[in-house]
Amino acid sequence: MRLAPEVAEALAGGRPVVALESAIVTHGLPRPRNLEVAREAEAAVRDAGALPATIAIVAGEARVGLDDEALVAVAERDDVVKCGVRDLAPVAARGGYGGTTVAATAHLAARAGIRVFATGGLGGVHREARQSWDESADLEVLARTGIVVVCAGVKSILDVGATLERLETLNVTVLGYRTDRFPGFYLSDSDFPVPWRVESAAEVVSVVRASDELGTEGSAVVVANPLPSAEQLDPALHDRVLAEGLIAAEAAGVRCKDVTPFLLDHLARETGGASLEANTRLVVRNARLAAEIASELPG
């Protein structure tokens, strides 16, 4: 694993750093918008007073902080693998390229000493999981990784209620940022409540400090940051297109980790790009909030 020089310098000096995942860039957004959004997220972190550290596997090396050449490579290459934690070693051993998921990014960020991480939406329990046992590795990794994760809830294509139950079982703290309702990624409200509400970055940091003192810092703190209702995807359009996408995925035999990119692509296409723009807004908003939180944390 290699830290970019400015990331290593910032961490050594106690300055705020925010980890950013690369699976959004490699598998979550279409080209060329993926590279534009990656740069927008990094700029949002810098504008809010922190240093961005996008994480990816580049030519067999886990990199924490990408220069522009590496960012372009992972955004434009056709051979980039979507990497959970279990995929990191095989991809690295083969000298490959990998876009890191929430789980893999959280794992590598924590190893580097980064305490705050921004993403779009978490993975979780998939629909029909009673039959498929399909549950994102994000949840187990967050249960054993002491990091603050700013997200827009879990992806609305998942079973949100079951995911929240798993997070409770795994002792992952969930905070609603200025909301009593758990966000549904493209939607401001998933129809489920959050257990705790916070009003500011400073209040998030107070929770993190209390966790450190109480010895519960071994698991993540999830900060659920909803899109404003005026910026969310139209709920009726979302529900109709998602239902059609689930049917199409089943008919095409799409399974496991391929379901998420399939459905995200279907939503983008069938909403005329509206879901893509909502996704962009939430990624940038989460990056900005993560930088505010990182700036409040002690070095």
BELHU-V692221 format. One record per residue. N is the residue number from 1. RES is the residue in three letters. PSI is psi as a letter, one per 20 degrees, with the letter a starting at -180 (NA if undefined). BURIAL is b if it has 9 or more other ideal C-beta (glycine too) atoms within 8 Angstrom, else e. Layout:
N_RES_PSI_BURIAL, N_RES_PSI_BURIAL
This chain:
1_MET_p_b, 2_ARG_p_e, 3_LEU_p_b, 4_ALA_q_b, 5_PRO_g_e, 6_GLU_h_e, 7_VAL_g_b, 8_ALA_g_b, 9_GLU_g_e, 10_ALA_g_b, 11_LEU_g_b, 12_ALA_h_e, 13_GLY_j_e, 14_GLY_k_e, 15_ARG_q_b, 16_PRO_p_b, 17_VAL_p_b, 18_VAL_p_b, 19_ALA_q_b, 20_LEU_p_b, 21_GLU_q_b, 22_SER_i_b, 23_ALA_h_b, 24_ILE_g_b, 25_VAL_g_b, 26_THR_h_b, 27_HIS_i_b, 28_GLY_h_b, 29_LEU_q_b, 30_PRO_q_e, 31_ARG_q_e, 32_PRO_j_e, 33_ARG_h_b, 34_ASN_g_b, 35_LEU_h_b, 36_GLU_g_e, 37_VAL_h_b, 38_ALA_g_b, 39_ARG_h_b, 40_GLU_g_b, 41_ALA_g_b, 42_GLU_g_b, 43_ALA_h_e, 44_ALA_h_b, 45_VAL_g_b, 46_ARG_g_b, 47_ASP_h_e, 48_ALA_j_b, 49_GLY_j_e, 50_ALA_r_b, 51_LEU_p_b, 52_PRO_q_b, 53_ALA_n_b, 54_THR_p_b, 55_ILE_p_b, 56_ALA_r_b, 57_ILE_p_b, 58_VAL_o_b, 59_ALA_l_e, 60_GLY_j_b, 61_GLU_p_b, 62_ALA_o_b, 63_ARG_p_b, 64_VAL_n_b, 65_GLY_o_b, 66_LEU_p_b, 67_ASP_r_e, 68_ASP_h_e, 69_GLU_g_e, 70_ALA_h_b, 71_LEU_g_b, 72_VAL_h_b, 73_ALA_g_b, 74_VAL_h_b, 75_ALA_h_b, 76_GLU_i_e, 77_ARG_q_e, 78_ASP_i_e, 79_ASP_k_e, 80_VAL_p_b, 81_VAL_p_b, 82_LYS_o_b, 83_CYS_o_b, 84_GLY_a_b, 85_VAL_g_b, 86_ARG_i_e, 87_ASP_i_b, 88_LEU_g_b, 89_ALA_g_e, 90_PRO_g_e, 91_VAL_g_b, 92_ALA_g_b, 93_ALA_h_e, 94_ARG_j_e, 95_GLY_k_e, 96_GLY_a_b, 97_TYR_p_b, 98_GLY_p_b, 99_GLY_p_b, 100_THR_p_b, 101_THR_a_b, 102_VAL_g_b, 103_ALA_g_b, 104_ALA_h_b, 105_THR_g_b, 106_ALA_g_b, 107_HIS_g_b, 108_LEU_h_b, 109_ALA_g_b, 110_ALA_h_b, 111_ARG_h_e, 112_ALA_i_b, 113_GLY_j_e, 114_ILE_p_b, 115_ARG_i_b, 116_VAL_p_b, 117_PHE_p_b, 118_ALA_p_b, 119_THR_a_b, 120_GLY_f_b, 121_GLY_q_b, 122_LEU_q_b, 123_GLY_r_b, 124_GLY_b_b, 125_VAL_p_b, 126_HIS_q_b, 127_ARG_q_e, 128_GLU_k_e, 129_ALA_h_b, 130_ARG_h_e, 131_GLN_h_e, 132_SER_i_e, 133_TRP_k_e, 134_ASP_o_b, 135_GLU_p_b, 136_SER_q_b, 137_ALA_i_b, 138_ASP_g_b, 139_LEU_g_b, 140_GLU_h_b, 141_VAL_g_b, 142_LEU_h_b, 143_ALA_h_b, 144_ARG_j_e, 145_THR_o_b, 146_GLY_n_b, 147_ILE_q_b, 148_VAL_p_b, 149_VAL_o_b, 150_VAL_p_b, 151_CYS_r_b, 152_ALA_l_b, 153_GLY_b_b, 154_VAL_q_b, 155_LYS_p_b, 156_SER_i_b, 157_ILE_i_b, 158_LEU_r_b, 159_ASP_n_b, 160_VAL_g_b, 161_GLY_g_e, 162_ALA_h_b, 163_THR_g_b, 164_LEU_h_b, 165_GLU_g_b, 166_ARG_g_b, 167_LEU_h_b, 168_GLU_g_b, 169_THR_h_e, 170_LEU_j_b, 171_ASN_k_e, 172_VAL_p_b, 173_THR_p_b, 174_VAL_p_b, 175_LEU_p_b, 176_GLY_p_b, 177_TYR_o_b, 178_ARG_k_e, 179_THR_q_b, 180_ASP_i_e, 181_ARG_p_b, 182_PHE_p_b, 183_PRO_q_b, 184_GLY_l_b, 185_PHE_e_b, 186_TYR_h_b, 187_LEU_q_b, 188_SER_h_b, 189_ASP_p_b, 190_SER_j_b, 191_ASP_j_e, 192_PHE_q_b, 193_PRO_r_e, 194_VAL_q_b, 195_PRO_h_e, 196_TRP_q_b, 197_ARG_q_b, 198_VAL_q_b, 199_GLU_i_e, 200_SER_r_e, 201_ALA_h_b, 202_ALA_h_e, 203_GLU_h_b, 204_VAL_g_b, 205_VAL_h_b, 206_SER_h_e, 207_VAL_g_b, 208_VAL_g_b, 209_ARG_g_e, 210_ALA_h_e, 211_SER_g_b, 212_ASP_g_e, 213_GLU_h_e, 214_LEU_i_e, 215_GLY_k_e, 216_THR_j_e, 217_GLU_j_e, 218_GLY_i_e, 219_SER_r_b, 220_ALA_q_b, 221_VAL_o_b, 222_VAL_p_b, 223_VAL_o_b, 224_ALA_o_b, 225_ASN_o_b, 226_PRO_q_b, 227_LEU_q_b, 228_PRO_q_e, 229_SER_h_e, 230_ALA_i_e, 231_GLU_i_e, 232_GLN_r_b, 233_LEU_q_b, 234_ASP_p_e, 235_PRO_h_e, 236_ALA_g_e, 237_LEU_g_b, 238_HIS_g_b, 239_ASP_h_e, 240_ARG_g_e, 241_VAL_h_b, 242_LEU_g_b, 243_ALA_g_e, 244_GLU_h_b, 245_GLY_h_b, 246_LEU_h_b, 247_ILE_g_e, 248_ALA_h_b, 249_ALA_g_b, 250_GLU_g_e, 251_ALA_h_e, 252_ALA_i_e, 253_GLY_k_e, 254_VAL_p_e, 255_ARG_r_e, 256_CYS_c_e, 257_LYS_i_e, 258_ASP_i_e, 259_VAL_g_b, 260_THR_g_b, 261_PRO_h_b, 262_PHE_g_b, 263_LEU_h_b, 264_LEU_g_b, 265_ASP_g_b, 266_HIS_g_b, 267_LEU_g_b, 268_ALA_g_b, 269_ARG_g_e, 270_GLU_i_b, 271_THR_j_b, 272_GLY_k_e, 273_GLY_i_e, 274_ALA_h_b, 275_SER_h_b, 276_LEU_g_b, 277_GLU_h_e, 278_ALA_g_b, 279_ASN_g_b, 280_THR_g_b, 281_ARG_g_b, 282_LEU_h_b, 283_VAL_g_b, 284_VAL_g_b, 285_ARG_g_b, 286_ASN_h_b, 287_ALA_g_b, 288_ARG_g_b, 289_LEU_h_b, 290_ALA_h_b, 291_ALA_h_b, 292_GLU_g_b, 293_ILE_g_b, 294_ALA_h_b, 295_SER_h_b, 296_GLU_i_b, 297_LEU_q_b, 298_PRO_q_e, 299_GLY_NA_e
